[in-house]
């Protein structure tokens, strides 16, 4: 029996819908959104998005406002 190829994680929710261009754009934004970031205060890798435009560190509780999908400090 042949082994099936694994699907890309970021496209798994879309399936074969919407066309290739929106799926590629979704993948690019999703990869940036879910990437690991370093906290500017404590340096830990637990810095992530809490809500749209609100980024916080789970270790030191440092909060900063940034853009929706990526934070530029």
PDB file of N, CA, C and O in Angstrom:
ATOM      1  N   UNK A   1       0.831  -1.179   0.000  1.00  0.00           N
ATOM      2  CA  UNK A   1       0.000   0.000   0.000  1.00  0.00           C
ATOM      3  C   UNK A   1       0.875   1.242   0.000  1.00  0.00           C
ATOM      4  O   UNK A   1       1.838   1.322   0.763  1.00  0.00           O
ATOM      5  N   UNK A   2       0.554   2.201  -0.839  1.00  0.00           N
ATOM      6  CA  UNK A   2       1.344   3.416  -0.985  1.00  0.00           C
ATOM      7  C   UNK A   2       1.099   4.366   0.184  1.00  0.00           C
ATOM      8  O   UNK A   2       0.005   4.429   0.745  1.00  0.00           O
ATOM      9  N   UNK A   3       2.129   5.085   0.524  1.00  0.00           N
ATOM     10  CA  UNK A   3       2.041   6.057   1.608  1.00  0.00           C
ATOM     11  C   UNK A   3       1.502   7.373   1.060  1.00  0.00           C
ATOM     12  O   UNK A   3       1.994   7.862   0.043  1.00  0.00           O
ATOM     13  N   UNK A   4       0.514   7.944   1.707  1.00  0.00           N
ATOM     14  CA  UNK A   4      -0.068   9.212   1.258  1.00  0.00           C
ATOM     15  C   UNK A   4       0.782  10.379   1.731  1.00  0.00           C
ATOM     16  O   UNK A   4       1.340  10.359   2.828  1.00  0.00           O
ATOM     17  N   UNK A   5       0.867  11.385   0.892  1.00  0.00           N
ATOM     18  CA  UNK A   5       1.620  12.586   1.250  1.00  0.00           C
ATOM     19  C   UNK A   5       0.839  13.384   2.289  1.00  0.00           C
ATOM     20  O   UNK A   5      -0.390  13.447   2.244  1.00  0.00           O
ATOM     21  N   UNK A   6       1.563  13.988   3.219  1.00  0.00           N
ATOM     22  CA  UNK A   6       0.913  14.797   4.241  1.00  0.00           C
ATOM     23  C   UNK A   6       0.513  16.142   3.658  1.00  0.00           C
ATOM     24  O   UNK A   6       1.225  16.709   2.829  1.00  0.00           O
ATOM     25  N   UNK A   7      -0.628  16.644   4.098  1.00  0.00           N
ATOM     26  CA  UNK A   7      -1.080  17.968   3.674  1.00  0.00           C
ATOM     27  C   UNK A   7      -0.323  19.035   4.435  1.00  0.00           C
ATOM     28  O   UNK A   7       0.166  18.800   5.540  1.00  0.00           O
ATOM     29  N   UNK A   8      -0.230  20.212   3.834  1.00  0.00           N
ATOM     30  CA  UNK A   8       0.363  21.338   4.534  1.00  0.00           C
ATOM     31  C   UNK A   8      -0.599  21.770   5.630  1.00  0.00           C
ATOM     32  O   UNK A   8      -1.806  21.857   5.405  1.00  0.00           O
ATOM     33  N   UNK A   9      -0.072  22.036   6.800  1.00  0.00           N
ATOM     34  CA  UNK A   9      -0.905  22.342   7.960  1.00  0.00           C
ATOM     35  C   UNK A   9      -1.723  23.617   7.772  1.00  0.00           C
ATOM     36  O   UNK A   9      -2.884  23.674   8.177  1.00  0.00           O
ATOM     37  N   UNK A  10      -1.130  24.632   7.166  1.00  0.00           N
ATOM     38  CA  UNK A  10      -1.829  25.907   7.081  1.00  0.00           C
ATOM     39  C   UNK A  10      -2.953  25.902   6.049  1.00  0.00           C
ATOM     40  O   UNK A  10      -3.852  26.741   6.110  1.00  0.00           O
ATOM     41  N   UNK A  11      -2.911  24.962   5.100  1.00  0.00           N
ATOM     42  CA  UNK A  11      -3.959  24.892   4.083  1.00  0.00           C
ATOM     43  C   UNK A  11      -4.992  23.828   4.384  1.00  0.00           C
ATOM     44  O   UNK A  11      -5.943  23.669   3.619  1.00  0.00           O
ATOM     45  N   UNK A  12      -4.838  23.101   5.465  1.00  0.00           N
ATOM     46  CA  UNK A  12      -5.714  21.966   5.721  1.00  0.00           C
ATOM     47  C   UNK A  12      -7.164  22.379   5.966  1.00  0.00           C
ATOM     48  O   UNK A  12      -8.069  21.587   5.706  1.00  0.00           O
ATOM     49  N   UNK A  13      -7.409  23.574   6.449  1.00  0.00           N
ATOM     50  CA  UNK A  13      -8.770  24.009   6.714  1.00  0.00           C
ATOM     51  C   UNK A  13      -9.519  24.510   5.494  1.00  0.00           C
ATOM     52  O   UNK A  13     -10.744  24.632   5.527  1.00  0.00           O
ATOM     53  N   UNK A  14      -8.806  24.801   4.419  1.00  0.00           N
ATOM     54  CA  UNK A  14      -9.440  25.369   3.232  1.00  0.00           C
ATOM     55  C   UNK A  14      -9.864  24.312   2.214  1.00  0.00           C
ATOM     56  O   UNK A  14     -10.838  24.511   1.488  1.00  0.00           O
ATOM     57  N   UNK A  15      -9.150  23.206   2.155  1.00  0.00           N
ATOM     58  CA  UNK A  15      -9.488  22.165   1.194  1.00  0.00           C
ATOM     59  C   UNK A  15      -9.200  22.613  -0.230  1.00  0.00           C
ATOM     60  O   UNK A  15      -8.194  23.277  -0.479  1.00  0.00           O
ATOM     61  N   UNK A  16     -10.067  22.259  -1.160  1.00  0.00           N
ATOM     62  CA  UNK A  16      -9.871  22.600  -2.566  1.00  0.00           C
ATOM     63  C   UNK A  16     -10.672  23.833  -2.955  1.00  0.00           C
ATOM     64  O   UNK A  16     -10.904  24.065  -4.142  1.00  0.00           O
ATOM     65  N   UNK A  17     -11.088  24.608  -2.004  1.00  0.00           N
ATOM     66  CA  UNK A  17     -11.935  25.771  -2.286  1.00  0.00           C
ATOM     67  C   UNK A  17     -11.106  27.042  -2.499  1.00  0.00           C
ATOM     68  O   UNK A  17      -9.926  27.094  -2.150  1.00  0.00           O
ATOM     69  N   UNK A  18     -11.727  28.036  -3.062  1.00  0.00           N
ATOM     70  CA  UNK A  18     -11.270  29.433  -3.155  1.00  0.00           C
ATOM     71  C   UNK A  18     -10.203  29.710  -4.208  1.00  0.00           C
ATOM     72  O   UNK A  18      -9.925  30.884  -4.454  1.00  0.00           O
ATOM     73  N   UNK A  19      -9.594  28.735  -4.838  1.00  0.00           N
ATOM     74  CA  UNK A  19      -8.565  28.991  -5.842  1.00  0.00           C
ATOM     75  C   UNK A  19      -7.181  29.042  -5.238  1.00  0.00           C
ATOM     76  O   UNK A  19      -7.029  29.086  -4.017  1.00  0.00           O
ATOM     77  N   UNK A  20      -6.174  29.036  -6.088  1.00  0.00           N
ATOM     78  CA  UNK A  20      -4.799  28.931  -5.618  1.00  0.00           C
ATOM     79  C   UNK A  20      -4.261  30.245  -5.047  1.00  0.00           C
ATOM     80  O   UNK A  20      -3.523  30.225  -4.063  1.00  0.00           O
ATOM     81  N   UNK A  21      -4.618  31.390  -5.647  1.00  0.00           N
ATOM     82  CA  UNK A  21      -4.061  32.667  -5.192  1.00  0.00           C
ATOM     83  C   UNK A  21      -4.485  33.012  -3.759  1.00  0.00           C
ATOM     84  O   UNK A  21      -3.623  33.349  -2.948  1.00  0.00           O
ATOM     85  N   UNK A  22      -5.782  32.941  -3.415  1.00  0.00           N
ATOM     86  CA  UNK A  22      -6.147  33.216  -2.017  1.00  0.00           C
ATOM     87  C   UNK A  22      -5.575  32.202  -1.029  1.00  0.00           C
ATOM     88  O   UNK A  22      -5.272  32.551   0.111  1.00  0.00           O
ATOM     89  N   UNK A  23      -5.425  30.946  -1.460  1.00  0.00           N
ATOM     90  CA  UNK A  23      -4.840  29.948  -0.562  1.00  0.00           C
ATOM     91  C   UNK A  23      -3.360  30.216  -0.315  1.00  0.00           C
ATOM     92  O   UNK A  23      -2.869  30.002   0.793  1.00  0.00           O
ATOM     93  N   UNK A  24      -2.648  30.679  -1.334  1.00  0.00           N
ATOM     94  CA  UNK A  24      -1.237  31.028  -1.143  1.00  0.00           C
ATOM     95  C   UNK A  24      -1.084  32.250  -0.243  1.00  0.00           C
ATOM     96  O   UNK A  24      -0.184  32.304   0.595  1.00  0.00           O
ATOM     97  N   UNK A  25      -1.970  33.232  -0.421  1.00  0.00           N
ATOM     98  CA  UNK A  25      -1.933  34.420   0.437  1.00  0.00           C
ATOM     99  C   UNK A  25      -2.242  34.043   1.881  1.00  0.00           C
ATOM    100  O   UNK A  25      -1.598  34.536   2.807  1.00  0.00           O
ATOM    101  N   UNK A  26      -3.228  33.169   2.074  1.00  0.00           N
ATOM    102  CA  UNK A  26      -3.579  32.698   3.408  1.00  0.00           C
ATOM    103  C   UNK A  26      -2.402  31.972   4.050  1.00  0.00           C
ATOM    104  O   UNK A  26      -2.124  32.157   5.235  1.00  0.00           O
ATOM    105  N   UNK A  27      -1.712  31.147   3.268  1.00  0.00           N
ATOM    106  CA  UNK A  27      -0.566  30.408   3.784  1.00  0.00           C
ATOM    107  C   UNK A  27       0.541  31.349   4.219  1.00  0.00           C
ATOM    108  O   UNK A  27       1.152  31.148   5.268  1.00  0.00           O
ATOM    109  N   UNK A  28       0.802  32.370   3.425  1.00  0.00           N
ATOM    110  CA  UNK A  28       1.862  33.319   3.754  1.00  0.00           C
ATOM    111  C   UNK A  28       1.533  34.081   5.047  1.00  0.00           C
ATOM    112  O   UNK A  28       2.392  34.216   5.919  1.00  0.00           O
ATOM    113  N   UNK A  29       0.317  34.571   5.171  1.00  0.00           N
ATOM    114  CA  UNK A  29      -0.092  35.311   6.367  1.00  0.00           C
ATOM    115  C   UNK A  29      -0.106  34.388   7.578  1.00  0.00           C
ATOM    116  O   UNK A  29       0.318  34.787   8.663  1.00  0.00           O
ATOM    117  N   UNK A  30      -0.583  33.175   7.409  1.00  0.00           N
ATOM    118  CA  UNK A  30      -0.667  32.219   8.503  1.00  0.00           C
ATOM    119  C   UNK A  30       0.721  31.829   9.002  1.00  0.00           C
ATOM    120  O   UNK A  30       0.918  31.667  10.206  1.00  0.00           O
ATOM    121  N   UNK A  31       1.680  31.677   8.097  1.00  0.00           N
ATOM    122  CA  UNK A  31       3.048  31.333   8.486  1.00  0.00           C
ATOM    123  C   UNK A  31       3.680  32.463   9.294  1.00  0.00           C
ATOM    124  O   UNK A  31       4.375  32.200  10.275  1.00  0.00           O
ATOM    125  N   UNK A  32       3.449  33.719   8.899  1.00  0.00           N
ATOM    126  CA  UNK A  32       3.983  34.867   9.635  1.00  0.00           C
ATOM    127  C   UNK A  32       3.303  34.978  11.001  1.00  0.00           C
ATOM    128  O   UNK A  32       3.961  35.257  12.003  1.00  0.00           O
ATOM    129  N   UNK A  33       2.003  34.761  11.039  1.00  0.00           N
ATOM    130  CA  UNK A  33       1.238  34.894  12.276  1.00  0.00           C
ATOM    131  C   UNK A  33       1.656  33.862  13.313  1.00  0.00           C
ATOM    132  O   UNK A  33       1.764  34.187  14.495  1.00  0.00           O
ATOM    133  N   UNK A  34       1.893  32.629  12.892  1.00  0.00           N
ATOM    134  CA  UNK A  34       2.184  31.543  13.829  1.00  0.00           C
ATOM    135  C   UNK A  34       3.663  31.342  14.116  1.00  0.00           C
ATOM    136  O   UNK A  34       4.016  30.433  14.868  1.00  0.00           O
ATOM    137  N   UNK A  35       4.539  32.160  13.543  1.00  0.00           N
ATOM    138  CA  UNK A  35       5.968  31.986  13.776  1.00  0.00           C
ATOM    139  C   UNK A  35       6.324  32.362  15.219  1.00  0.00           C
ATOM    140  O   UNK A  35       5.606  33.124  15.868  1.00  0.00           O
ATOM    141  N   UNK A  36       7.433  31.820  15.705  1.00  0.00           N
ATOM    142  CA  UNK A  36       7.865  32.114  17.076  1.00  0.00           C
ATOM    143  C   UNK A  36       8.579  33.455  17.102  1.00  0.00           C
ATOM    144  O   UNK A  36       9.322  33.799  16.183  1.00  0.00           O
ATOM    145  N   UNK A  37       8.342  34.198  18.162  1.00  0.00           N
ATOM    146  CA  UNK A  37       8.939  35.520  18.317  1.00  0.00           C
ATOM    147  C   UNK A  37       9.606  35.627  19.680  1.00  0.00           C
ATOM    148  O   UNK A  37       9.230  34.949  20.636  1.00  0.00           O
ATOM    149  N   UNK A  38      10.597  36.491  19.740  1.00  0.00           N
ATOM    150  CA  UNK A  38      11.318  36.730  20.979  1.00  0.00           C
ATOM    151  C   UNK A  38      10.736  37.949  21.671  1.00  0.00           C
ATOM    152  O   UNK A  38      10.489  38.974  21.036  1.00  0.00           O
ATOM    153  N   UNK A  39      10.520  37.837  22.962  1.00  0.00           N
ATOM    154  CA  UNK A  39       9.991  38.961  23.749  1.00  0.00           C
ATOM    155  C   UNK A  39      11.050  40.052  23.848  1.00  0.00           C
ATOM    156  O   UNK A  39      12.200  39.757  24.172  1.00  0.00           O
ATOM    157  N   UNK A  40      10.689  41.312  23.575  1.00  0.00           N
ATOM    158  CA  UNK A  40      11.670  42.389  23.668  1.00  0.00           C
ATOM    159  C   UNK A  40      12.094  42.708  25.104  1.00  0.00           C
ATOM    160  O   UNK A  40      13.150  43.307  25.311  1.00  0.00           O
ATOM    161  N   UNK A  41      11.292  42.321  26.092  1.00  0.00           N
ATOM    162  CA  UNK A  41      11.624  42.597  27.489  1.00  0.00           C
ATOM    163  C   UNK A  41      12.508  41.516  28.096  1.00  0.00           C
ATOM    164  O   UNK A  41      13.617  41.796  28.551  1.00  0.00           O
ATOM    165  N   UNK A  42      12.008  40.263  28.101  1.00  0.00           N
ATOM    166  CA  UNK A  42      12.714  39.197  28.815  1.00  0.00           C
ATOM    167  C   UNK A  42      13.504  38.273  27.891  1.00  0.00           C
ATOM    168  O   UNK A  42      14.358  37.525  28.367  1.00  0.00           O
ATOM    169  N   UNK A  43      13.245  38.304  26.594  1.00  0.00           N
ATOM    170  CA  UNK A  43      13.993  37.476  25.657  1.00  0.00           C
ATOM    171  C   UNK A  43      13.485  36.061  25.490  1.00  0.00           C
ATOM    172  O   UNK A  43      14.116  35.267  24.791  1.00  0.00           O
ATOM    173  N   UNK A  44      12.358  35.716  26.111  1.00  0.00           N
ATOM    174  CA  UNK A  44      11.825  34.359  25.964  1.00  0.00           C
ATOM    175  C   UNK A  44      11.106  34.211  24.627  1.00  0.00           C
ATOM    176  O   UNK A  44      10.783  35.207  23.980  1.00  0.00           O
ATOM    177  N   UNK A  45      10.858  32.982  24.217  1.00  0.00           N
ATOM    178  CA  UNK A  45      10.195  32.713  22.948  1.00  0.00           C
ATOM    179  C   UNK A  45       8.691  32.515  23.115  1.00  0.00           C
ATOM    180  O   UNK A  45       8.057  31.886  22.268  1.00  0.00           O
ATOM    181  N   UNK A  46       8.118  33.037  24.180  1.00  0.00           N
ATOM    182  CA  UNK A  46       6.687  32.889  24.442  1.00  0.00           C
ATOM    183  C   UNK A  46       5.916  34.162  24.121  1.00  0.00           C
ATOM    184  O   UNK A  46       4.923  34.475  24.777  1.00  0.00           O
ATOM    185  N   UNK A  47       6.363  34.874  23.138  1.00  0.00           N
ATOM    186  CA  UNK A  47       5.737  36.129  22.726  1.00  0.00           C
ATOM    187  C   UNK A  47       4.804  35.835  21.561  1.00  0.00           C
ATOM    188  O   UNK A  47       5.240  35.319  20.532  1.00  0.00           O
ATOM    189  N   UNK A  48       3.517  36.161  21.713  1.00  0.00           N
ATOM    190  CA  UNK A  48       2.558  35.848  20.665  1.00  0.00           C
ATOM    191  C   UNK A  48       1.373  36.791  20.666  1.00  0.00           C
ATOM    192  O   UNK A  48       1.271  37.694  21.496  1.00  0.00           O
ATOM    193  N   UNK A  49       0.482  36.561  19.720  1.00  0.00           N
ATOM    194  CA  UNK A  49      -0.681  37.423  19.555  1.00  0.00           C
ATOM    195  C   UNK A  49      -1.788  37.018  20.512  1.00  0.00           C
ATOM    196  O   UNK A  49      -2.177  35.852  20.571  1.00  0.00           O
ATOM    197  N   UNK A  50      -2.286  37.978  21.250  1.00  0.00           N
ATOM    198  CA  UNK A  50      -3.384  37.752  22.189  1.00  0.00           C
ATOM    199  C   UNK A  50      -4.723  38.034  21.510  1.00  0.00           C
ATOM    200  O   UNK A  50      -5.674  37.270  21.672  1.00  0.00           O
ATOM    201  N   UNK A  51      -4.797  39.110  20.765  1.00  0.00           N
ATOM    202  CA  UNK A  51      -5.971  39.506  19.991  1.00  0.00           C
ATOM    203  C   UNK A  51      -5.452  40.296  18.788  1.00  0.00           C
ATOM    204  O   UNK A  51      -4.244  40.468  18.627  1.00  0.00           O
ATOM    205  N   UNK A  52      -6.364  40.770  17.952  1.00  0.00           N
ATOM    206  CA  UNK A  52      -5.945  41.513  16.769  1.00  0.00           C
ATOM    207  C   UNK A  52      -5.236  42.796  17.204  1.00  0.00           C
ATOM    208  O   UNK A  52      -5.852  43.685  17.791  1.00  0.00           O
ATOM    209  N   UNK A  53      -3.940  42.886  16.911  1.00  0.00           N
ATOM    210  CA  UNK A  53      -3.164  44.074  17.238  1.00  0.00           C
ATOM    211  C   UNK A  53      -2.603  44.106  18.641  1.00  0.00           C
ATOM    212  O   UNK A  53      -1.918  45.067  18.989  1.00  0.00           O
ATOM    213  N   UNK A  54      -2.859  43.103  19.466  1.00  0.00           N
ATOM    214  CA  UNK A  54      -2.334  43.054  20.837  1.00  0.00           C
ATOM    215  C   UNK A  54      -1.408  41.856  20.954  1.00  0.00           C
ATOM    216  O   UNK A  54      -1.826  40.714  20.764  1.00  0.00           O
ATOM    217  N   UNK A  55      -0.150  42.123  21.268  1.00  0.00           N
ATOM    218  CA  UNK A  55       0.867  41.087  21.387  1.00  0.00           C
ATOM    219  C   UNK A  55       1.342  41.057  22.828  1.00  0.00           C
ATOM    220  O   UNK A  55       1.564  42.110  23.427  1.00  0.00           O
ATOM    221  N   UNK A  56       1.501  39.864  23.398  1.00  0.00           N
ATOM    222  CA  UNK A  56       1.909  39.767  24.798  1.00  0.00           C
ATOM    223  C   UNK A  56       2.844  38.588  25.009  1.00  0.00           C
ATOM    224  O   UNK A  56       2.869  37.635  24.231  1.00  0.00           O
ATOM    225  N   UNK A  57       3.608  38.685  26.083  1.00  0.00           N
ATOM    226  CA  UNK A  57       4.520  37.620  26.490  1.00  0.00           C
ATOM    227  C   UNK A  57       3.839  36.821  27.601  1.00  0.00           C
ATOM    228  O   UNK A  57       3.315  37.393  28.557  1.00  0.00           O
ATOM    229  N   UNK A  58       3.852  35.514  27.467  1.00  0.00           N
ATOM    230  CA  UNK A  58       3.217  34.663  28.474  1.00  0.00           C
ATOM    231  C   UNK A  58       4.093  34.500  29.709  1.00  0.00           C
ATOM    232  O   UNK A  58       3.611  34.079  30.761  1.00  0.00           O
ATOM    233  N   UNK A  59       5.363  34.825  29.589  1.00  0.00           N
ATOM    234  CA  UNK A  59       6.268  34.658  30.717  1.00  0.00           C
ATOM    235  C   UNK A  59       6.305  35.893  31.617  1.00  0.00           C
ATOM    236  O   UNK A  59       6.164  35.779  32.835  1.00  0.00           O
ATOM    237  N   UNK A  60       6.494  37.078  31.019  1.00  0.00           N
ATOM    238  CA  UNK A  60       6.656  38.285  31.836  1.00  0.00           C
ATOM    239  C   UNK A  60       5.455  39.232  31.763  1.00  0.00           C
ATOM    240  O   UNK A  60       5.471  40.285  32.400  1.00  0.00           O
ATOM    241  N   UNK A  61       4.417  38.882  31.003  1.00  0.00           N
ATOM    242  CA  UNK A  61       3.179  39.663  30.870  1.00  0.00           C
ATOM    243  C   UNK A  61       3.402  41.032  30.229  1.00  0.00           C
ATOM    244  O   UNK A  61       2.627  41.957  30.473  1.00  0.00           O
ATOM    245  N   UNK A  62       4.438  41.173  29.420  1.00  0.00           N
ATOM    246  CA  UNK A  62       4.699  42.405  28.673  1.00  0.00           C
ATOM    247  C   UNK A  62       3.723  42.485  27.514  1.00  0.00           C
ATOM    248  O   UNK A  62       3.589  41.525  26.755  1.00  0.00           O
ATOM    249  N   UNK A  63       3.031  43.624  27.360  1.00  0.00           N
ATOM    250  CA  UNK A  63       2.066  43.808  26.275  1.00  0.00           C
ATOM    251  C   UNK A  63       2.481  44.988  25.407  1.00  0.00           C
ATOM    252  O   UNK A  63       3.028  45.983  25.882  1.00  0.00           O
ATOM    253  N   UNK A  64       2.197  44.836  24.109  1.00  0.00           N
ATOM    254  CA  UNK A  64       2.505  45.899  23.170  1.00  0.00           C
ATOM    255  C   UNK A  64       1.454  45.862  22.066  1.00  0.00           C
ATOM    256  O   UNK A  64       0.927  44.801  21.733  1.00  0.00           O
ATOM    257  N   UNK A  65       1.156  47.033  21.504  1.00  0.00           N
ATOM    258  CA  UNK A  65       0.230  47.109  20.382  1.00  0.00           C
ATOM    259  C   UNK A  65       1.035  47.106  19.091  1.00  0.00           C
ATOM    260  O   UNK A  65       2.061  47.778  18.980  1.00  0.00           O
ATOM    261  N   UNK A  66       0.554  46.341  18.121  1.00  0.00           N
ATOM    262  CA  UNK A  66       1.243  46.247  16.841  1.00  0.00           C
ATOM    263  C   UNK A  66       0.236  46.037  15.736  1.00  0.00           C
ATOM    264  O   UNK A  66      -0.952  46.308  15.909  1.00  0.00           O
ATOM    265  N   UNK A  67       0.701  45.559  14.612  1.00  0.00           N
ATOM    266  CA  UNK A  67      -0.219  45.306  13.509  1.00  0.00           C
ATOM    267  C   UNK A  67      -0.951  43.982  13.724  1.00  0.00           C
ATOM    268  O   UNK A  67      -0.683  43.267  14.690  1.00  0.00           O
ATOM    269  N   UNK A  68      -1.860  43.665  12.831  1.00  0.00           N
ATOM    270  CA  UNK A  68      -2.744  42.522  13.042  1.00  0.00           C
ATOM    271  C   UNK A  68      -2.018  41.185  12.944  1.00  0.00           C
ATOM    272  O   UNK A  68      -2.281  40.288  13.745  1.00  0.00           O
ATOM    273  N   UNK A  69      -1.102  41.030  11.974  1.00  0.00           N
ATOM    274  CA  UNK A  69      -0.507  39.726  11.726  1.00  0.00           C
ATOM    275  C   UNK A  69       0.963  39.633  12.114  1.00  0.00           C
ATOM    276  O   UNK A  69       1.498  38.530  12.226  1.00  0.00           O
ATOM    277  N   UNK A  70       1.623  40.762  12.322  1.00  0.00           N
ATOM    278  CA  UNK A  70       3.028  40.756  12.685  1.00  0.00           C
ATOM    279  C   UNK A  70       3.298  41.982  13.540  1.00  0.00           C
ATOM    280  O   UNK A  70       2.653  43.017  13.368  1.00  0.00           O
ATOM    281  N   UNK A  71       4.238  41.872  14.451  1.00  0.00           N
ATOM    282  CA  UNK A  71       4.571  42.998  15.307  1.00  0.00           C
ATOM    283  C   UNK A  71       5.950  43.507  14.896  1.00  0.00           C
ATOM    284  O   UNK A  71       6.884  42.725  14.720  1.00  0.00           O
ATOM    285  N   UNK A  72       6.062  44.798  14.750  1.00  0.00           N
ATOM    286  CA  UNK A  72       7.336  45.422  14.392  1.00  0.00           C
ATOM    287  C   UNK A  72       7.751  46.327  15.559  1.00  0.00           C
ATOM    288  O   UNK A  72       7.119  47.350  15.825  1.00  0.00           O
ATOM    289  N   UNK A  73       8.811  45.932  16.238  1.00  0.00           N
ATOM    290  CA  UNK A  73       9.287  46.718  17.373  1.00  0.00           C
ATOM    291  C   UNK A  73      10.559  47.446  17.052  1.00  0.00           C
ATOM    292  O   UNK A  73      11.095  48.157  17.902  1.00  0.00           O
TER     293      UNK A  73
END
